[in-house]
Amino acid sequence: MNLAVMRERLDYQSLLLGVVVMVTCALLALAYQLTREPIQQALADDMRQSFSQVLPDHLYDNDLLDHAGQIEAPWGSLTYYQASLAGDISAVVFPMQASGYAGKIEMLVAIKANGELSGVRVLVHQETPGLGDKIEVARDPWITYFTGKSLHNPLPTGWAVKKDGGEFDQFTGATITPRAIVAEIKRALLFFEAEQPTLLYPVRLPDAVGSVTAQQGVEEHD
């Protein structure tokens, strides 16, 4: 049997395909192993940088990534991060997602243990350049005006843009975006007030397999 005939045989084609798949999988696995740690480290560094934007240094001395918990919110499962100072929980940071004019607005909200906002930052958005993008701190200081506010400062009825009878400025030609941000921050504050026993109870450190769980405010007994 000559080589041309042999190559046409199904078993040869299957064998060749199998070899190609095995080599490709091996290369992909090697690439994953080589890049996994650098990628994870870059993501962690990026998250810590985001934390530093909503939490001043004097509020915490721990690594928030090592103190993450999970809690069920009305809108789904929520990951939150506890900041602590000298062993006492000083603030909680969690991601929120507002519905803006052009899509979802990803943001971080940091709330101090006393219920005051430590900071709010928008991480990702698709709002209109020159209008809705003023929610970026690099373009406008508007988002920084929430620092120090709480659910009672202003009162809940004041948590709206001025066009809706609230106390917060909207943008000229763009009301939907700031309205969504204000509403989402208010929702975060309401959730924090309702879930303080859990959010301010120390979470367990990651176990051997890297999972993190939140203790629900009660001691476990054997």
MARBA-3410 file (N, C-alpha, C, O; in Angstrom, 1 decimal):
222
0.9,-1.2,0.0,0.0,0.0,0.0,0.9,1.2,0.0,1.7,1.4,0.9 ~ 0.7,2.1,-1.0,1.5,3.3,-1.1,1.0,4.3,-0.1,0.0,4.2,0.5 ~ 1.9,5.4,0.1,1.6,6.4,1.1,0.3,7.2,0.8,-0.5,7.5,1.7 ~ 0.0,7.5,-0.5,-1.2,8.2,-0.9,-2.4,7.5,-0.5,-3.4,8.1,0.0 ~ -2.4,6.2,-0.7,-3.6,5.4,-0.4,-3.8,5.3,1.1,-4.9,5.4,1.6
-2.7,5.2,1.8,-2.7,5.1,3.3,-3.3,6.3,3.9,-4.0,6.3,4.9 ~ -2.9,7.5,3.3,-3.4,8.7,3.9,-4.9,8.9,3.8,-5.5,9.7,4.5 ~ -5.5,8.2,2.8,-6.9,8.3,2.6,-7.7,7.4,3.5,-8.9,7.6,3.6 ~ -7.1,6.6,4.2,-7.8,5.7,5.1,-8.2,6.5,6.3,-7.6,7.3,6.8 ~ -9.4,6.1,6.8,-10.1,6.8,7.9,-9.2,6.7,9.2,-9.2,7.7,10.0
-8.6,5.5,9.4,-7.9,5.4,10.7,-6.7,6.3,10.7,-6.3,6.8,11.8 ~ -6.1,6.5,9.5,-4.9,7.4,9.5,-5.4,8.8,9.8,-4.7,9.5,10.5 ~ -6.5,9.2,9.2,-7.0,10.6,9.4,-7.3,10.8,10.8,-7.0,11.9,11.4 ~ -8.0,9.8,11.4,-8.4,9.9,12.8,-7.1,10.0,13.7,-7.1,10.8,14.7 ~ -6.1,9.2,13.4,-4.9,9.2,14.2,-4.2,10.6,14.1,-3.8,11.1,15.1
-4.1,11.1,12.9,-3.5,12.4,12.7,-4.2,13.5,13.4,-3.6,14.4,14.1 ~ -5.6,13.5,13.4,-6.4,14.5,14.1,-6.2,14.4,15.6,-6.1,15.4,16.3 ~ -6.1,13.1,16.1,-5.9,12.9,17.5,-4.6,13.5,18.0,-4.5,14.1,19.0 ~ -3.5,13.3,17.2,-2.2,13.8,17.5,-2.2,15.3,17.6,-1.7,15.9,18.5 ~ -2.9,15.9,16.5,-2.9,17.4,16.5,-3.7,17.9,17.7,-3.2,18.9,18.3
-4.8,17.3,18.1,-5.6,17.7,19.2,-4.8,17.6,20.5,-4.8,18.5,21.3 ~ -4.1,16.5,20.7,-3.3,16.3,21.9,-2.2,17.3,22.0,-1.9,17.9,23.1 ~ -1.5,17.6,20.9,-0.4,18.6,20.9,-1.0,20.0,21.2,-0.4,20.7,22.0 ~ -2.1,20.3,20.6,-2.7,21.6,20.9,-3.1,21.8,22.3,-2.9,22.8,22.9 ~ -3.8,20.7,22.9,-4.2,20.8,24.3,-3.0,20.9,25.2,-3.0,21.6,26.2
-1.9,20.2,24.9,-0.7,20.3,25.7,-0.1,21.7,25.7,0.3,22.2,26.7 ~ -0.1,22.3,24.5,0.4,23.7,24.4,-0.5,24.7,25.1,0.0,25.6,25.8 ~ -1.8,24.5,25.0,-2.7,25.4,25.7,-2.6,25.2,27.2,-2.6,26.2,28.0 ~ -2.4,24.0,27.7,-2.2,23.8,29.1,-0.9,24.4,29.6,-0.9,25.0,30.7 ~ 0.1,24.3,28.8,1.4,24.9,29.2,1.3,26.4,29.3,1.8,27.0,30.2
0.6,27.0,28.3,0.4,28.4,28.3,-0.4,28.9,29.5,-0.1,29.9,30.0 ~ -1.4,28.1,29.8,-2.2,28.5,31.0,-1.4,28.5,32.3,-1.5,29.4,33.1 ~ -0.6,27.4,32.4,0.2,27.3,33.6,1.2,28.5,33.7,1.5,28.9,34.8 ~ 1.7,28.9,32.6,2.8,29.9,32.6,2.2,31.3,32.8,2.8,32.2,33.4 ~ 0.9,31.5,32.4,0.3,32.8,32.5,-0.7,33.0,33.7,-1.1,34.1,34.0
-1.1,31.9,34.3,-2.1,31.9,35.3,-1.7,32.8,36.5,-2.5,33.7,36.9 ~ -0.6,32.6,37.1,-0.2,33.4,38.2,0.0,34.9,37.9,-0.5,35.7,38.6 ~ 0.7,35.2,36.8,0.8,36.7,36.5,-0.5,37.3,36.2,-0.7,38.5,36.6 ~ -1.5,36.6,35.6,-2.8,37.2,35.4,-3.5,37.4,36.7,-4.1,38.4,36.9 ~ -3.5,36.4,37.6,-4.2,36.5,38.9,-3.6,37.6,39.7,-4.3,38.3,40.4
-2.2,37.8,39.6,-1.6,38.8,40.4,-2.0,40.2,39.8,-2.2,41.1,40.6 ~ -2.1,40.3,38.5,-2.5,41.6,37.9,-3.9,41.9,38.3,-4.2,43.1,38.6 ~ -4.8,41.0,38.3,-6.2,41.2,38.7,-6.3,41.6,40.1,-7.0,42.5,40.5 ~ -5.5,41.0,41.0,-5.5,41.3,42.4,-4.9,42.7,42.6,-5.5,43.5,43.4 ~ -3.9,43.1,42.0,-3.3,44.4,42.1,-4.3,45.5,41.6,-4.4,46.5,42.2
-5.0,45.2,40.5,-6.0,46.1,40.0,-7.1,46.3,41.0,-7.6,47.4,41.2 ~ -7.5,45.2,41.7,-8.6,45.3,42.7,-8.1,46.1,43.9,-8.9,46.9,44.4 ~ -6.9,45.9,44.3,-6.4,46.7,45.5,-6.3,48.1,45.1,-6.6,49.0,46.0 ~ -6.0,48.4,43.9,-5.9,49.8,43.5,-7.3,50.5,43.5,-7.5,51.6,43.9 ~ -8.3,49.7,43.1,-9.7,50.2,43.2,-10.1,50.4,44.6,-10.8,51.4,44.9
-9.7,49.5,45.5,-10.0,49.7,46.9,-9.4,51.0,47.5,-10.1,51.7,48.2 ~ -8.2,51.3,47.1,-7.5,52.5,47.6,-8.2,53.8,47.1,-8.0,54.8,47.8 ~ -9.0,53.7,46.1,-9.8,54.9,45.6,-11.0,55.2,46.5,-11.4,56.3,46.5 ~ -11.5,54.2,47.1,-12.7,54.4,48.0,-12.5,54.3,49.4,-13.3,54.6,50.3 ~ -11.2,53.9,49.8,-10.9,53.8,51.2,-9.6,54.5,51.5,-8.5,54.1,50.9
-9.5,55.5,52.3,-8.3,56.2,52.6,-7.4,55.2,53.5,-7.9,54.4,54.2 ~ -6.1,55.4,53.4,-5.2,54.5,54.1,-5.4,54.4,55.6,-5.2,53.3,56.2 ~ -5.9,55.5,56.2,-6.0,55.5,57.7,-7.2,54.6,58.2,-7.4,54.4,59.4 ~ -8.0,54.1,57.2,-9.2,53.3,57.6,-8.9,51.9,57.7,-9.7,51.1,58.3 ~ -7.8,51.4,57.1,-7.6,49.9,57.2,-6.1,49.6,57.1,-5.3,50.3,56.6
-5.8,48.4,57.6,-4.4,47.9,57.6,-4.4,46.4,57.2,-3.4,45.8,57.4 ~ -5.5,45.9,56.6,-5.5,44.5,56.2,-5.6,44.5,54.7,-5.8,45.5,54.0 ~ -5.5,43.3,54.1,-5.6,43.0,52.7,-7.1,42.6,52.5,-7.5,41.5,52.9 ~ -7.9,43.5,51.9,-9.3,43.2,51.7,-9.6,41.9,50.9,-10.6,41.3,51.2 ~ -8.7,41.5,50.0,-8.9,40.3,49.2,-8.9,39.1,50.1,-9.4,38.0,49.7
-8.3,39.2,51.3,-8.2,38.0,52.2,-9.4,38.0,53.1,-9.5,37.1,54.0 ~ -10.3,39.0,53.0,-11.4,39.1,53.9,-12.7,39.4,53.1,-13.3,40.4,53.2 ~ -13.0,38.4,52.2,-14.2,38.6,51.4,-15.2,37.6,51.8,-14.9,36.5,52.2 ~ -16.5,38.0,51.7,-17.6,37.2,52.1,-18.6,37.2,51.0,-18.6,38.0,50.1 ~ -19.6,36.3,51.1,-20.7,36.2,50.2,-22.0,36.4,51.0,-22.2,35.8,52.1
-22.9,37.1,50.4,-24.2,37.3,51.0,-25.3,37.4,49.9,-25.0,37.9,48.8 ~ -26.5,37.0,50.3,-27.6,37.0,49.3,-28.2,38.4,49.4,-28.7,38.8,50.5 ~ -28.3,39.1,48.3,-28.9,40.4,48.2,-30.2,40.2,47.4,-30.4,39.2,46.7 ~ -31.2,41.2,47.5,-32.4,41.1,46.7,-32.1,40.9,45.2,-33.0,40.4,44.5 ~ -31.0,41.4,44.8,-30.7,41.3,43.3,-29.7,40.2,43.0,-29.3,40.1,41.8
-29.4,39.3,44.0,-28.5,38.2,43.7,-27.4,38.0,44.7,-27.3,38.8,45.6 ~ -26.5,37.1,44.4,-25.4,36.8,45.3,-24.4,38.0,45.2,-24.1,38.5,44.1 ~ -23.9,38.5,46.4,-23.1,39.6,46.4,-21.8,39.3,47.1,-21.8,38.8,48.3 ~ -20.6,39.6,46.6,-19.4,39.5,47.2,-19.0,40.8,47.9,-19.2,41.9,47.3 ~ -18.7,40.8,49.1,-18.3,42.0,49.9,-16.9,41.8,50.5,-16.5,40.7,50.8
-16.2,42.9,50.8,-14.9,42.9,51.3,-14.8,43.8,52.6,-15.3,44.9,52.6 ~ -14.3,43.2,53.6,-14.2,43.9,54.9,-12.8,44.6,55.1,-11.8,43.9,54.9 ~ -12.9,45.8,55.4,-11.7,46.6,55.8,-11.6,46.6,57.3,-12.6,46.7,58.0 ~ -10.4,46.4,57.9,-10.3,46.5,59.3,-9.1,47.3,59.7,-8.1,47.4,59.0 ~ -9.1,47.8,60.9,-8.0,48.5,61.5,-7.8,48.1,62.9,-8.7,48.1,63.7
-6.6,47.6,63.2,-6.2,47.1,64.5,-7.2,46.0,64.9,-7.5,45.9,66.1 ~ -7.6,45.2,64.0,-8.5,44.1,64.3,-10.0,44.4,64.3,-10.8,43.5,64.3 ~ -10.4,45.7,64.2,-11.8,46.0,64.2,-12.2,46.4,62.8,-11.5,47.1,62.1 ~ -13.4,45.9,62.4,-13.9,46.2,61.1,-14.3,47.6,61.0,-15.1,48.2,61.8 ~ -13.7,48.3,60.0,-13.9,49.7,59.9,-14.8,50.1,58.7,-15.4,51.2,58.7
-14.9,49.2,57.7,-15.7,49.5,56.5,-16.0,48.3,55.7,-15.3,47.2,55.9 ~ -16.9,48.4,54.9,-17.3,47.3,54.0,-17.3,47.8,52.5,-17.9,48.9,52.3 ~ -16.7,47.1,51.6,-16.7,47.5,50.2,-17.4,46.4,49.4,-17.2,45.2,49.6 ~ -18.4,46.9,48.5,-19.0,45.9,47.6,-19.3,46.5,46.3,-19.5,47.7,46.2 ~ -19.3,45.7,45.2,-19.6,46.2,43.9,-21.1,46.3,43.8,-21.9,45.6,44.3
-21.5,47.4,43.0,-22.9,47.6,42.7,-23.0,47.8,41.2,-22.0,48.1,40.5 ~ -24.1,47.7,40.6,-24.3,47.8,39.2,-25.6,48.6,38.9,-26.7,48.1,39.2 ~ -25.4,49.8,38.4,-26.5,50.7,38.0,-26.9,50.5,36.6,-26.0,50.1,35.8 ~ -28.1,50.8,36.2,-28.5,50.7,34.8,-28.5,52.2,34.3,-29.4,53.0,34.5 ~ -27.5,52.5,33.5,-27.3,53.8,33.0,-28.1,54.0,31.7,-28.9,53.2,31.3
-27.7,55.1,31.0,-28.4,55.4,29.7,-28.0,54.5,28.6,-28.8,54.1,27.8 ~ -26.7,54.1,28.6,-26.1,53.3,27.5,-25.8,51.9,27.9,-25.3,51.1,27.1 ~ -26.1,51.5,29.2,-25.8,50.1,29.6,-25.5,50.1,31.1,-25.8,51.0,31.8 ~ -24.9,49.0,31.5,-24.6,48.8,32.9,-23.4,49.7,33.4,-22.5,49.9,32.6 ~ -23.5,50.2,34.6,-22.4,51.0,35.2,-21.9,50.2,36.4,-22.6,50.0,37.4
-20.7,49.7,36.3,-20.1,48.9,37.3,-19.4,49.9,38.3,-18.6,50.8,37.9 ~ -19.6,49.8,39.6,-19.1,50.7,40.6,-18.7,50.0,41.9,-19.2,48.9,42.2 ~ -17.8,50.6,42.6,-17.5,50.2,44.0,-18.1,51.2,45.0,-17.9,52.4,44.8 ~ -18.7,50.6,46.0,-19.2,51.5,47.1,-18.6,51.0,48.4,-18.6,49.9,48.8 ~ -18.0,52.0,49.1,-17.4,51.7,50.4,-18.2,52.4,51.5,-18.4,53.6,51.4
-18.6,51.6,52.5,-19.4,52.2,53.6,-18.7,51.9,54.9,-18.4,50.8,55.2 ~ -18.5,53.0,55.7,-17.8,52.8,57.0,-18.8,52.1,58.0,-20.0,52.1,57.7 ~ -18.2,51.6,59.0,-19.0,50.9,60.0,-20.1,51.7,60.6,-21.1,51.2,61.1 ~ -19.9,53.0,60.6,-21.0,53.9,61.2,-22.0,54.3,60.2,-22.9,55.1,60.5 ~ -22.0,53.7,59.0,-23.0,54.0,58.0,-22.7,55.1,57.0,-23.5,55.3,56.1
-21.6,55.8,57.2,-21.2,56.8,56.3,-20.4,56.3,55.0,-19.7,55.3,55.2 ~ -20.6,56.9,53.9,-19.9,56.5,52.7,-18.4,56.9,52.8,-18.1,58.1,53.1 ~ -17.6,56.0,52.6,-16.1,56.3,52.6,-15.7,56.8,51.2,-14.8,57.6,51.0 ~ -16.4,56.2,50.2,-16.1,56.6,48.8,-16.9,55.8,47.8,-17.4,54.7,48.1 ~ -17.1,56.3,46.6,-17.7,55.7,45.5,-16.9,55.9,44.3,-16.5,57.0,44.0
-16.7,54.9,43.5,-16.0,55.0,42.2,-16.7,54.2,41.1,-17.1,53.1,41.4 ~ -16.8,54.8,39.9,-17.2,54.0,38.8,-16.1,53.3,38.1,-15.0,53.9,37.9 ~ -16.2,52.0,37.9,-15.1,51.2,37.3,-15.3,51.0,35.8,-14.3,51.2,35.1 ~ -16.5,50.7,35.4,-16.7,50.5,34.0,-18.1,51.1,33.6,-19.0,50.9,34.3 ~ -18.1,51.7,32.4,-19.4,52.2,32.0,-19.4,52.5,30.5,-18.3,52.4,29.9
-20.5,52.7,29.9,-20.6,53.0,28.4,-21.4,54.3,28.2,-22.0,54.4,27.1 ~ -21.4,55.2,29.1,-22.2,56.4,29.0,-21.6,57.3,27.9,-20.5,57.2,27.5 ~ -22.4,58.2,27.5,-22.1,59.1,26.4,-20.9,60.0,26.7,-21.0,60.7,27.7 ~ -19.9,60.0,25.9,-18.7,60.9,26.1,-19.2,62.4,26.1,-19.9,62.8,25.3 ~ -18.6,63.1,27.1,-19.0,64.5,27.2,-20.2,64.8,27.9,-20.5,66.0,28.3
-21.0,63.8,28.2,-22.3,64.0,29.0,-22.3,63.1,30.2,-21.9,63.5,31.3 ~ -22.6,61.8,30.0,-22.7,60.9,31.1,-21.4,60.4,31.6,-21.4,59.9,32.8 ~ -20.3,60.6,30.9,-19.0,60.2,31.4,-18.5,61.0,32.5,-17.4,60.8,33.0 ~ -19.2,62.1,33.0,-18.8,62.9,34.1,-18.9,62.1,35.4,-18.4,62.6,36.4 ~ -19.4,60.9,35.4,-19.3,60.0,36.5,-17.9,59.5,36.8,-17.7,59.0,37.9
-17.0,59.7,35.8,-15.6,59.3,36.0,-14.9,60.4,36.9,-15.0,61.6,36.5 ~ -14.2,60.0,37.9,-13.6,61.0,38.7,-12.5,61.7,38.0,-12.1,62.8,38.3 ~ -11.9,61.1,36.9,-10.9,61.7,36.1,-11.5,62.9,35.3,-10.7,63.8,34.8 ~ -12.8,62.9,35.0,-13.4,63.9,34.2,-14.2,64.9,35.0,-14.3,66.1,34.5 ~ -14.6,64.6,36.2,-15.4,65.5,37.0,-15.4,65.0,38.4,-15.4,63.8,38.7
-15.4,65.9,39.4,-15.4,65.5,40.8,-16.8,65.1,41.3,-16.9,64.8,42.5 ~ -17.8,65.1,40.5,-19.1,64.8,41.0,-19.2,63.6,41.8,-19.9,63.6,42.9 ~ -18.6,62.5,41.5,-18.7,61.2,42.2,-18.1,61.3,43.6,-18.5,60.6,44.5 ~ -17.2,62.3,43.8,-16.6,62.4,45.2,-17.5,63.1,46.2,-17.2,63.1,47.4 ~ -18.6,63.7,45.7,-19.5,64.5,46.6,-20.3,63.5,47.5,-20.9,64.0,48.5
-20.3,62.2,47.2,-21.0,61.3,48.1,-20.2,60.9,49.3,-20.8,60.4,50.3 ~ -18.9,61.2,49.3,-18.1,60.8,50.5,-18.6,61.6,51.7,-18.8,62.8,51.7 ~ -18.8,60.8,52.8,-19.3,61.4,54.0,-20.8,61.4,54.2,-21.4,61.7,55.2 ~ -21.5,61.1,53.0,-23.0,61.0,53.1,-23.4,59.7,53.7,-22.6,58.8,53.8 ~ -24.7,59.7,54.1,-25.2,58.4,54.7,-26.7,58.4,54.4,-27.2,59.2,53.7
-27.3,57.3,54.9,-28.7,57.2,54.6,-29.6,58.2,55.3,-30.7,58.5,55.0 ~ -29.0,58.9,56.3,-29.7,59.9,57.0,-29.1,61.3,56.8,-29.4,62.3,57.4 ~ -28.1,61.4,55.9,-27.5,62.7,55.5,-27.2,62.6,54.0,-26.0,62.3,53.7 ~ -28.1,63.0,53.2,-29.4,63.6,53.5,-30.4,62.4,53.9,-30.1,61.3,53.9 ~ -31.6,62.8,54.3,-32.6,61.9,54.6,-33.0,61.1,53.3,-32.7,61.5,52.2
-33.6,59.9,53.5,-33.9,59.0,52.3,-34.6,59.8,51.2,-34.4,59.5,50.0 ~ -35.5,60.7,51.5,-36.2,61.4,50.5,-35.3,62.3,49.7,-35.6,62.7,48.6 ~ -34.1,62.7,50.3,-33.2,63.5,49.5,-32.2,62.8,48.6,-31.5,63.4,47.9 ~ -32.3,61.4,48.7,-31.5,60.6,47.8,-32.0,60.5,46.4,-32.5,59.5,46.0 ~ -32.0,61.6,45.7,-32.4,61.7,44.3,-31.7,63.0,43.7,-31.2,63.8,44.4
-31.7,63.0,42.4,-31.2,64.2,41.7,-32.2,65.4,41.9,-33.4,65.2,42.2 ~ -31.7,66.6,41.8,-32.5,67.8,42.1,-33.8,67.8,41.2,-34.8,68.3,41.6 ~ -33.6,67.4,40.0,-34.8,67.3,39.0,-35.9,66.5,39.6,-37.1,66.7,39.2 ~ -35.6,65.5,40.4,-36.6,64.6,41.0,-36.9,65.0,42.5,-37.6,64.3,43.2 ~ -36.5,66.2,42.9,-36.8,66.7,44.2,-35.7,66.3,45.2,-36.0,66.5,46.4
-34.6,65.8,44.8,-33.6,65.4,45.7,-32.5,66.5,45.9,-32.7,67.6,45.6 ~ -31.3,66.1,46.4,-30.3,67.0,46.8,-29.1,66.9,45.9,-28.1,67.7,46.1 ~ -29.1,66.0,44.9,-27.8,65.8,44.2,-28.0,66.4,42.8,-29.0,66.3,42.1 ~ -26.9,67.0,42.3,-26.9,67.6,41.0,-27.0,66.6,39.9,-26.5,65.5,40.0 ~ -27.6,66.9,38.8,-27.6,66.1,37.6,-26.7,66.8,36.6,-26.2,67.9,36.9
-26.4,66.2,35.5,-25.6,66.8,34.5,-26.4,67.5,33.4,-27.5,67.0,33.1 ~ -26.0,68.6,32.9,-26.7,69.3,31.8,-26.8,68.4,30.6,-25.8,67.9,30.0 ~ -28.0,68.1,30.2,-28.3,67.2,29.1,-28.2,65.8,29.3,-28.3,64.9,28.4 ~ -27.9,65.4,30.6,-27.8,64.0,30.9,-28.3,63.7,32.4,-27.5,63.9,33.3 ~ -29.6,63.4,32.5,-30.1,63.2,33.8,-30.2,61.7,34.2,-30.1,61.4,35.4
-30.3,60.9,33.2,-30.5,59.4,33.4,-29.3,58.8,34.2,-29.5,58.1,35.1 ~ -28.1,59.2,33.7,-26.9,58.6,34.3,-26.7,59.0,35.8,-26.6,58.1,36.6 ~ -26.8,60.3,36.2,-26.6,60.5,37.6,-27.8,60.0,38.4,-27.6,59.6,39.6 ~ -29.0,60.0,37.9,-30.2,59.5,38.6,-29.9,58.0,38.9,-30.2,57.5,40.0 ~ -29.4,57.2,38.0,-29.1,55.8,38.2,-28.0,55.6,39.3,-28.1,54.7,40.1
-27.0,56.5,39.3,-25.9,56.4,40.3,-26.5,56.6,41.6,-26.2,55.9,42.6 ~ -27.2,57.7,41.8,-27.8,58.1,43.1,-28.7,57.0,43.6,-28.6,56.6,44.8 ~ -29.5,56.5,42.8,-30.4,55.4,43.2,-29.7,54.1,43.6,-30.1,53.5,44.6 ~ -28.6,53.8,42.9,-27.8,52.6,43.3,-27.1,52.8,44.6,-27.0,51.9,45.4 ~ -26.5,54.0,44.8,-25.9,54.2,46.1,-26.8,54.2,47.2,-26.5,53.6,48.3
-28.0,54.7,47.0,-29.1,54.6,48.1,-29.4,53.2,48.4,-29.6,52.8,49.5 ~ -29.5,52.4,47.3,-29.8,51.0,47.5,-28.7,50.3,48.3,-29.0,49.4,49.1 ~ -27.5,50.6,48.0,-26.4,50.1,48.8,-26.4,50.4,50.3,-26.2,49.6,51.1 ~ -26.8,51.7,50.5,-26.9,52.1,51.9,-28.1,51.4,52.6,-27.9,51.0,53.8 ~ -29.2,51.3,52.0,-30.3,50.6,52.6,-30.0,49.1,52.8,-30.3,48.6,53.9
-29.2,48.5,51.9,-28.8,47.1,52.1,-27.9,47.0,53.3,-28.0,46.1,54.1 ~ -26.9,47.9,53.3,-26.0,47.9,54.4,-26.7,48.0,55.8,-26.4,47.3,56.7 ~ -27.6,48.9,55.9,-28.3,49.1,57.1,-29.1,47.9,57.5,-29.2,47.5,58.7 ~ -29.7,47.2,56.5,-30.5,46.0,56.8,-29.6,44.8,57.2,-30.1,43.9,57.9 ~ -28.4,44.7,56.7,-27.6,43.6,56.8,-26.3,43.8,57.7,-25.4,43.0,57.5
-26.3,44.8,58.5,-25.1,45.1,59.3,-24.7,43.9,60.1,-23.4,43.7,60.2 ~ -25.5,43.2,60.8,-25.1,42.0,61.6,-24.2,41.1,60.8,-23.2,40.5,61.4 ~ -24.5,40.9,59.5,-23.7,40.0,58.7,-22.5,40.7,58.1,-21.3,40.2,58.2 ~ -22.7,41.9,57.5,-21.6,42.6,56.8,-20.5,43.0,57.8,-19.3,43.1,57.4 ~ -20.8,43.2,59.1,-19.8,43.7,60.0,-19.3,42.6,60.9,-18.6,42.8,61.9
-19.7,41.3,60.6,-19.2,40.2,61.4,-18.0,39.6,60.6,-18.1,39.4,59.4 ~ -16.9,39.4,61.3,-15.7,38.9,60.6,-15.9,37.7,59.8,-16.5,36.7,60.2 ~ -15.5,37.8,58.5,-15.6,36.6,57.7,-14.4,35.7,57.9,-13.4,36.2,58.4 ~ -14.5,34.5,57.6,-13.4,33.5,57.7,-12.4,33.8,56.6,-12.7,34.2,55.5 ~ -11.1,33.5,56.9,-10.1,33.6,55.9,-10.2,32.5,54.9,-10.8,31.5,55.3
-9.7,32.6,53.7,-9.8,31.5,52.7,-9.3,30.2,53.3,-8.2,30.2,53.9 ~ -10.0,29.1,53.0,-9.5,27.8,53.5,-8.5,27.2,52.5,-8.1,27.9,51.6 ~ -8.2,25.9,52.7,-7.2,25.3,51.9,-7.5,25.3,50.4,-6.6,25.3,49.6 ~ -8.8,25.3,50.1,-9.1,25.3,48.6,-9.5,26.6,48.1,-9.9,26.8,47.0 ~ -9.3,27.7,48.9,-9.5,29.0,48.5,-10.9,29.6,48.6,-11.1,30.7,48.1
-11.8,28.8,49.2,-13.2,29.3,49.3,-13.3,30.3,50.5,-12.5,30.1,51.5 ~ -14.2,31.2,50.4,-14.4,32.1,51.5,-15.9,32.1,51.8,-16.8,32.2,51.0 ~ -16.2,32.0,53.1,-17.6,32.0,53.6,-17.8,33.0,54.7,-16.8,33.4,55.4 ~ -19.0,33.5,54.8,-19.3,34.5,55.8,-20.0,33.8,57.0,-20.9,33.0,56.7 ~ -19.6,34.1,58.2,-20.3,33.6,59.3,-21.5,34.5,59.5,-21.4,35.8,59.4
-22.6,34.0,59.9,-23.9,34.7,59.9,-24.2,35.3,61.2,-25.4,35.3,61.6 ~ -23.2,35.8,62.0,-23.5,36.4,63.2,-23.7,35.5,64.4,-24.1,36.0,65.5 ~ -23.5,34.2,64.2,-23.7,33.3,65.4,-22.4,32.4,65.4,-21.7,32.2,64.5 ~ -22.2,31.9,66.6,-21.0,31.0,66.8,-21.4,29.6,66.4,-22.5,29.2,66.6 ~ -20.5,28.9,65.8,-20.7,27.5,65.5,-20.4,26.6,66.7,-19.5,26.9,67.5
-21.1,25.6,66.8,-20.9,24.6,67.9,-20.7,23.2,67.4,-21.4,22.9,66.4 ~ -19.8,22.5,68.0,-19.6,21.1,67.6,-20.9,20.3,67.9,-20.9,19.1,67.7
END
